[in-house]
Amino acid sequence: MQFNVRKRRSTPTVIIISLIDVLLVVLIFLMVTTTFKQQPAVQLALPQASQLKTGATDNALVVTIPKQGTMYLRTVPVTLESLPQKLAEAVRANPQTTLAIRADTDAAWGRVVSVMQAASAAHITSSIAYVKTTP
């Protein structure tokens, strides 16, 4: 009888460099294909309304007016003096541009009116005011 002596097998080696490459490719793919949610630049206490519903669109220019401090056009800080030019540029790019105004409850009414005047100077005819709706 012949007995075969089994040779010891070496443990399989895992090539970790190629695994890192694959993980990096997957990570880059996920970062490129992920859509990020836009967070407001300033936390506001919006006025409340019980029966008002706003029809805000996703492509509207959003002007954020805090109680004090800098106003924002989308997420970019903007001054009241440069706002009409920025709005006019947006209207030249898209004539159907709408304006959404997010003003804090305690924001000065004069600042809101100034933003509305800048919008009318830029020939924006449709504007929306954001409010919290209460059930």
Order of alpha helices (4+ residues) and beta strands (2+ residues): alpha-beta-beta-beta-beta-alpha-beta-alpha-beta-beta
